[in-house]
Structures are given as structure tokens and as C-alpha cells.
């Protein structure tokens, strides 16, 4: 059964202001010469993942099992470790 596309939640006043300023800075080229611009992102960096969960994350990532149910289980595991 196809999933229905959900609209993102409305942007608050603060978020709208932040988004506007980011777009203005982009238009002015303020992000053009940042260090690492154009370089690929390191998406394998797991420094922010708790050490005891890294192996599980790697297995899930390798097997591409990032379903919402799996992510909920990961969150439950994180909560139980905390």
C-alpha cells in the first residue's frame, strides 16, 4: 500500500526567520568559500553514537534495515542504556 506524503509541520516564527537569513546568506555567497566546500561528506562517522551501540548501528546500516520500527527499537535501546 503506498504511503501518503505528509506535509512538514508549520515553521515557527523563529525558524522562519532563521530560514530567511540562511537563504539571504546563500544568495550573498557567504557559504561559497567554506573549508571543505565541494568535498564529500563522511557519512560513516559514528563519533556521536554511544560506543555500546556502534556495532548494532553498523550492522543495521550494512543491511539497510533503517525502517521506522527498527529506529524505534534503537531509540528504546538508547533509552535503556541512558
Buried (B, 14 or more C-beta within 10 A) or exposed (E): EEEEEEEEEEEEEEEEEEEEEEEEEEEEEEEEEEEEEEEEEEEEEBEEBEEEBEEEBEEBEEEEEEEEEEEEBBEEBEEEEE
